[in-house]
């Protein structure tokens, strides 16, 4: 192509060619052979192109503009000439593109256009062979390995083509840092140009804020009178190749809907750009073809890349064979190739309803090759842009981090394989992130049988499958929205179950205090670890609470029915010196989830779950009763020393000792009423008899001038 570059600098050139149009034009089409034995000449003002006559002929014009050099070529071929060129192949229905390939001309994308035709069974956006009626002109379009496009029109005998209709052999010429002006297919040298240090998800340095105005403009452009006008409108605000590609990408992602029905058809039909603009729907082939066509109109080198993908319907550990299931694009910017997938950038398909939803995904715009390979395996390994390239087996076995994994700031996960096995009945997964993130998990569709601890730079998950066999483990993460998105999926194989570590079904995530509990107003916990072991079935947990925050706790176990009231009655909450203390008494041995909720006093709404502890007790003699029931007037700073049991023995004198603030009088009421007295330490003390009663109440008088007492505590008395 050096001849092309040199001639372009000198101005417009014309090429005349006599004799057999097809054979000699094909000779011209061979890669880099545009000199054609001196027939590429300088422009002569006195020389006019020869018009094609009855014997056939051709016109080639070499044009020059700022961005590209193109050769427009019109071939008129009689049918007997075509048969002669094909040699012994006289079948008139033979694929015309085979002629080009036999003559050493242009070859297809990747391993060949013909292969892609076979797989897709259609015309990819007019870039492949379009077979027409035998009596109509036939159009042959193909590419060489560098993306040069050749279009040939074959006419029946004695038919005269419309001379105003042109087909082009076009080549985008750009410079790189080495002074090369000819884009090439990616090779080994390109792999060194895409190092990934985990600081960026892109293959090119970008500040997405620079696209804010352009993105808004491009997303609002409407298609009116065809593709050329649409691209022209989009480029009004785009001044560089990068901005041109961005405007096209944004428009497609916000206007073209994925056609699920068409994608599921066995014999998929071609989606031509005109049809896509009319219906605003297409499949992955259509997305890729439309993107390529619009880029070429905009003067940007672009290729369609077929291959395998880990997309809708993918199962962990799945093998790939047979037809390719996806197509995406590569664009040539700043002297290098970059990868984009407008299909996946536009939205997603709901696996339960099989409906498409527009949901823009920035991840698939100029994605770094080290990340793109996780769910895209191209037909031609060079399009991986990696060194060394991955094999298909590696692609199948490697861990698949979904786009939201990186979108939400995660960096790595361990194990790094999608298939993991338990060790002594347990599997551990850790994730590293660049910022605090909320996580949750599901094992076989339920939030059970695992301990998930949050960290400032990720999380740690320990999973205990309840049965032997194969299990599905999904991990979700939450960003700025209230929606958890799937980021990882593992296949978990378990060959041993430790029944001693069976976890309560109500033990949800996260477990233990973390940066999130601090964010919610709970700080400096007495127990930073998520698991608390108690030998006698009792424990005391304390933490600081921000001003204006109310705390609620409940206890949950799997053994025996426990009502909502009872779930709180095994916990007694005390407040002292800006700290909250939770006294817990377990009803029996076993494992329990102690859930912690918070709520701002001045705001309406429900309490919000923050985290839980796992309480473990192996002492089978444990049989603690519930704490007394407290009422709304039980103050935040009140303290109960005795009796702590909510069930009192019958016919006994029971001592009481409480610290209550801002109270004028305190009474204990059973069969009779007994006053409590305030000692010098600030505690109200006294006793009462449980004879002849079933319930005992503690009542307070807040103002000495009033006669109205309020209930603050309630005890039950055992039956005789």
N, C-alpha and C positions, 0 to 999 in steps of 0.2 A: 504493500500500500504506500511505499515511499513515493512512487510515481504520482499517486493521487494527491499526496500532501504537497509535493512540489508544484504540480500543475494548478492546484487550487490557489496557490499564492500568485500565480501569474495572471489569473483572470479566467474568463469563460472559454471553454474549449469545446470543439465539436469533433465527433468521430464519425467517419463514413466507412461503410463496410459493404463490399460487393460479394456476390456469390451466394452460397448456401447460408441463409440467415440463422438457422437453428444451430448448425454445427459450429459456425464461427462465433456466434454470440456465446455459446456455451464455453468455447475456448477462452473468450474474454472473461467469463464469470469465474474461472478458477482463481483460487485465493492468491492474491498478489500478482496475477498475470495480466494486469491491465495495460501493459505496454503493447502487447499483441503485435510483436515484430515491427514496432515503429508506427503503428496505425493510430496511436494516440498523439495527436499533433496540437500545436498551438492554434489558437483561434485565428482564422484568416477572414477578414471582413468580406472578401470577394467570394468566399466559398459558401455555398448554400447546401443544407442537407438534402440528400436525394430522397425524393418521395417514393414510397414503396410502389412497385408495379405488379404486373401479373405474376412474375416469376418469384416474387417474394423479396423481402429486403428488411432493413432495420434502421432505426434511428437511435442514436445515443447522444445525450447532451450532458456535459460535465459542467455543473453549476457551482457557483461559489457564493456562500453568504458568511455571516459572522461565525455561525456555530457549526455548520455542517457542510459536507460535500456529498452531493447525491448524483446518481446516474439514472436518468429516466430512459427506459428501454422499451420499445414496442417491437414485438416479433410477429410476423405473419408467416405461418407455415402451412403448406399444402399437406393434405393427408398422406399422399404418396411419399413426400419428403419425410414425414414422421415415421412411416413404416420402414423406409430405408435406414433411417437413423437407428431404429430399434433392431435392425438385423433380422434374425430369423423369427423374432417375436411379432406375430401378425395379429394377435388378439387386440381388437380395437378397444376392448374394455380394460386393458391393462392399466395399472396405475401410472400416470404420466410422470410422477416424481421419480419413479424408478429409473427413467431415462437420465435424469440429471445425475443421479447417484452413480449409475454405471459409467457415465462419461467423466467421472472424477470431478463433478461440480460441487454443489452445495450439499451439506449434510445437516441433519436435524439437531434439535436441542438435545443435549445429553448424549444418549446412545442412538439418537435418530428420531426424526419426526415420525417415521413410519411406525416405530415402536409406540410412541405416544398415541398415534392414530389407532393402533390396534387396541390399546388399553381403553381409550376413551370412546372410540367409535364415533367421533364427531369432529367438526371443524372448530378448533380453538380460536375463536375470534378472528376468523379469516386469515390466520397465519399458517394453516395447513392446507392440504389439497381439498379443493371444492369441486366435486364431480357434478357436472351438469348433464342436461339431455344430450345424447350423442350428436344431435344436429346443431347443438349450441356451442359457442366457444367454451373451451375448458381453461380453467385458471390453475396454474401451478405456482405455489409459493413455498420457499424453503429458506433455511439459514445455513451459513457456514459456521464453523466452530467459534468464530469471533462475533457472531451475531449479524453479519451482513445479510441483507434480505434480497432475494431474487424472486421476482414475479414474472411468469411467462404466460401469455394467452395463446392457446392453440385453437385455430379456426378450421372448420370443414373446408373442403376444396371449393375454390372459386368464391369463397365468402370474403367480403371486404369489411374489415373492422372499422369502428369509429375512431378516426385518427385523433380526436380530441380526448379520448380516454387513455390515460397513461398509467403504466405500472412502473414502480421505481426499484432501483437497486441503491439503497441508501446506507450511508455509514456515518455515524457520529464520530467526530474527531475531537479529542480533548487532550490537553497536555497534562503531564504529571511532573513530579519533582525531578525526574531524570530526563525530561525533555521529550519523552515518548508521546506521540500524538495518536497512537492507535490502541484503542481498548482491546484487551485480550481476555480470554477465558481465565478464570482464576487458576493459579498453580501453586507450586510449593513456596514460591517467594511471598505470596499473599498471606500465607498462614502467619508469618512473623509480624504482619502489620496489624494484628488484632489481639494484642496481649490483654488479658483481663486481670485486674488487680482488685476486683470486687468493689471498686469505687463508682462504676457506672454500668448501666444495663445496655448502653448503646455502643455501636461500633464506630461512632464518630462523636466528637465532643459537642454536646448540645446544652443550651440553656433553654428549656421549654418556654420560659417567659417571653423569649423573643418571638414566639409563634402566636401569642395570645390574640393579637389583632388579626393576623392572617387566618387563624383557626376560626374565629368568629365570622369573618367574611366568607370563607370557603364553605362553611357549614350552612350558610344562608343562600348560596347561589342556587338557582333553579335551572334545570335543563329545559330549553325551549325548542330550539330548531336544529338539533343534531349535536354530534360529538365535537366537531371542530369549533362550533360556537361556544359550547360549554367550556372547553379547554381555554379558549380565548378569554372568556369571562373570568375563569379562575385565575388566569395569569395576570389579571389587572393589578393585583396586589402582590405578585410574586416576581422578584427581581433576580434571583439566583437559581441555579439548578436545584439546590436544596429546598428553597422555598417553593419552587414549581412542584417538586415531588411531594412536599408537605401539603400543598393545596389540593392536589389530586387525591392523596391519601385521605385527607379529612373529608372531602366531598363524598367519596365512595363509602367510607365508614359510617357516614351519617344519613345516607340516602338509599343504599342498596340493601335489600332484605335477603336473608338466606332462604332459598327455596327448598324446604325440606322434602316436599313431595318429589320434586325433580331430582334431588340428590339421591333418592332411594330407588329411582328407576334403573333397571338393569341395562337397558339400551338408552343411555343418556343422549339427548339431542344437543346440538350446538347452541350455545347462548351467544348470539351476535350482539355487538354493542348497541345497535339500533333497537333490538328487542329488549335488552336490559334497561335502556333508558325509558322505553315505553312502559314496561311492567314494573320497573324498579325492584326486580327480583332475579336471583340467579343462584348457581351453586359455586363451589370453589373454583372450578374451571373458568366460569364466567367472571368471577372477581379478578382472578389473575390475568385473564385476557383483556378485560376492560382496563385494568391498571396499566398493563403494558401498552395498549393502544393509545391511551391518553398521554402516557409519558413520551411515546414516540412523536405524537403530535406536538408536544411541548418541547421537543428537541432534546430529550434526555434518553440516554441509552438504557434499555430495560429488557430483561429476559424473563420468560415464564419458566419456572422450575417445577417439574413433577416429582412426586415421591410419596413416601409413606408418612403417616402422622399419628400421634397419640392424641386424637381428638375425641369427638362425640362417639360414645360407645366403646371407647378403649378400655380394656381390662388389664390390670397389672400382670406383667409377665407374658403378655400376648405375643405370639409370633406373627411375622409379616411375610406374605408371599403372594404371588399372582399380581393382579392389577394394582396399580398405584391408586391410592384413595384420596389424594390431595394435590393441590397445586398452589404455588406462591410465586413471589417475584424476587429478582435481584436488580438493583439499580446501580448505575456507575456514577459515583460522586467523588469529586476531589481525588481522582486518580485511583480509586479502589471500588470494589464491589461491596454492596451492602444489601441486607436481607429484610424483606417486609412481607407481611401476611395480612392483607386487607380483609380476608374472610373472618379471621379470628379477631381482627381489630374492631369489627363492626358490632359484635354482640355475641350471644350465646344461645344454645338450645337447651331448654329445660328437659332433663332426662325423664321426668315423670309425665309431662304433658306433651313432649315433643313439639313444643312451640318455640319460635325464635323471638328473642327480645333484644332490641337495640341496647347495647351497653358498651360504650366506647372503651377500648383497651389500648392504652399507650404502649404497652410492653412490646407489641409486635411491629413497631415502627423503627427501622434500623436497629433491630435487635442484635446484640453482640453474638457472634457465631458460637462462642462457648456456651451460651444459654439457648440459642436457637436450636442446636442439635438435640436438645433434650426431648423435643416433641416433633422435630422435622428431620426426616432422613431423605436426602435428595437422590434421584436416579444416578446422577454423576457425582462421584465423591468430591470432585474439585469444588462443587458448590457448598460443601461444608465450611470452606474457608478455614480449615483446621490442619495442623500438622502435629502429629500424624493424624490422618483422617480415621474416623471410627468405622468399624465393620458393622454390618447389619446385626450380627449377634450381640455386639456391644450395645448397640442402640436398643435392642430388645431387653437386655438385662440391666442396663443402667437405671439408676434412680430417676424418677420423673418428678421434678419440681414444677408444679403448675405456675402459670404466670403470676397469680396472686402471691405466691411465695416470695417472688422478687419485688412485686409491686408494693408489698407491705413491709419491705425492709429486711427480709430474712437473707442470711448469707450462706448458711450451710446447715446440713442435717446429718445426724448419725443414728443408725447405720446408713451407709451410702448405697445400699442395695434394696430393691423393692421387696425382696423375699427375705424374711428374718425368722429365726427359730428361737424359741424360749430356752433359757438356761435355768434349770431347777424350777420350772413353772413360771418364770418371769422374763419379760422382754423390756428393754430400756431404750427409749428414743430421746435424743436431745436435739435442740434447735438453737442455733446462734443467730442473733439479730443485731442490727445496728442501733436499735432503740427499743424501749419497753413495748411489748405487744401482748394483747389478751389472746389466750388460746383456749380451745376445748377439743375433746376427742370423742369419737364414737367407736365402740367395738361391736361389730355386727349390728349397727344401727342404734345402739343404746349407750347412754353415758354412764356406763358401769364398769366395774372391775379394773379400775386404774387410779393411780395417784399422779396428778398433774400439778407441778409446782412452778410458779412464775418466777422468772429472774429478770433483772434489769436488761440483760443482753440475750434473752431467749426464754427457754423453758426446759424442764425435765419431766419425762413421763415414764412411769413404771406401770406395766400392764400385766395382769394376772388372769389369763383366760380361764373360764370356769370349766371347760371341757377340753379333752384332747381332740386334735384334728386341725383343720384349716379355718382361720378367722380373718375377717376383713377389718383392718384398722385404718380409720380416717382421722386426719388432724385438720382442724379449722383454725383460722386466725381472724381477728377483728381489727379493722383499721379505724378510720375516723367516723365511719357510719355505725349503725347498730346491727349490721348484718355480718355474721360470721361466714367467711368464704373458705372453701376447701383448698388446702395448699399442698398436702401430702397424702399418699395412700400406700399402705403396706399390705402385703399378704403375710399373715402370721401363722406359722406352723408350730403346734404345741404337742409334745409327746409325753408330758408329765404335768399333773395337776397337784399342787400342794393345798390340800383342803384346809390346812391351818391358817392360810392367809386369805380366806374368803372375806370379801369386803362388803360393807352394807350397801344395799341398792341405792340408798339416798345419799351416798357419799359422792357429791358432784365436784366439779372442778371450778376454781383451783383449790388445792389443799394448802393450809398453812398461810401465815401472814406474808406479805410481799409489798412491792412498790405500789400495787393497786390498792391494798388495804390502807397504806399510808395516804394515798390520794383520796381515799374515802373518809379519812379522819381518824383512823385507828393506828396508833404509833407505839413504839417501845414495848412490844409484847413480852410477857414473862416467858413465853414458850415460842421461840422462833421456829422450831421444827414442827412439821405438820403432824407427827405421830406422838401421842402421849400415852405412856404405859402407867397403869396404876395397880398396885397390889391389893389394896383394900376397897377398890371401887369408888374412891373419892379423889377429887383433885380441885385445885383452885388456879384459875387463869386470870391474869390481869393485864391491862394495857391502858395507855393514855388515850383520851378522847378529846377531839377538838371541841371548842365551845359551840353550843347550839346543835350538837349531834346526839341523837337518841340511839341506843343500842338495844337490839332484841336478839335473843338466842333461843334455840330449840334443839332437842336431843332426838336422834332417830336411830332405831335399831331394827333388825330383821325379825327378832324373836318376839312373837306375841303382838297383838294389836295394841297400839298406843294412840289415844286420841290426841287431837291438837292441843287440848288443855294440858294433858299429861306430858306432852313433849316439852312444854315449858316449865312444868312443875318440878322436874328433876334438876332444874337450874335455878339458883337464887342469885339475884343480881344486887351487888352492893356498890356504893360510890364513896370514895374518900380521896382527898387531896388530888383532885383532877384525874383520878384514875378510876376505872371501872373494874370490879372484880366479879368473876363468875364462879360461884361455888357449885360443883357438880357432884351428884350422887347417882351412881348407876343402879338401875333396878335389879340387875343380875350380871353374871359374867358374860363376856362376849366382846364384839366390836360395835362401836357406835359412831355416828357422824354428829359432831357438834357444829351446828350451822350458826353463822354470825351474820346479822342483818343490820343496816344503819338507815337512818332517815333524818333529814334536817327538820328541826322542830317547827320552823316557820313556814315550811313548804307542804302543800297538800300531796296526797298520793300515798303509795304503799312503801313499805320498807324494801330496800334493795339488798340482795344477797351479795356478800363480799367474799367470804371464804369459809372453809370449815376445817376443823381438826378431826383426826381419827383417834378415838379413845379406845384403848385396848385393856381388857382385864381378864386374866385367866383364872382368878380365884372363884371357884364354884360356890363358895359359901356366901358370897356377896348377895345381899337382898335389902337394899336401902329403900326406905319409903320416899314419897315425894316431899318437896318442900311445901310450906304453907302457901296458899294462894294469896297473891297480892292484888290490890285494887289501885285504881288510878291515883288516889291520894297518897300512895306510898312514894315519898319524895326521892329525888335523885341522890341526895346525900344521906339518906337514912341508912342505918346499920342494925342488923339483927344478930345478936350473939346466941340467944337461946329462947325457946326451943327451935332448932333448925328442922326437925322432922314435922311434916305437915299432918301426921297422924299421931294423936296423943293416946296414951293408955287410959282406960276407964278407971274411975274411982281413985284418982291419984291427985296429989297436990303438985302442980307443975310450975317451976320457977320461970320467970320471964325477965329478959334483959335486952333493952333496945336503946339505940341512940337516935333520937328524933329531933329535928331542928324546927324552931318557930312554933312550938306546940304549947298550949296552956295546960291541958289536962290529958291523961291517958287512962283508959279503963279497959279491963279484960272481962268479957261477958260470957258466962256459961249458963248454968242453972241460976246462978246469982251473978252479981257484978262486984269486981274487986278493982280498986284504984291502984295505979302504980305511982311510985314516988321518984323524984329526980334527985340523984345523989351528987356528991361534990365533983365526980368525974364527968358529969353530963349524961349519965345513963339513966333511963327509967327502969326501975326494978320493982319486983313484987311477985306474987304467985296467985294461982287460982285452982279451984277444985274442979275435976271433970265428972264428978258424981252427978248422975241424973240428967246428963245432956249428951247430945250427939255432935254438936258443933261448938267451937269456941272462937270468938271474934276479938280482935284488938281494935279499939275505937279511940279517936282523938278529937279534942276540942281545940280548934285553932285559935279562937279568940275567947278570952275569959268573959267577955260581955255577952257572948251568945250561949244558947242552950242546945245547939245542934251539933251532934257528934257524927263523925264520918268513919266508915269502916276502912281499915288499911290492910288487915291480915285476916285470914280465915283458916282455922284448923278443923280437922275431923277427929272424932273420938271413936276408938275401937269399940265394937259391940261387946257386951259382957259375955 
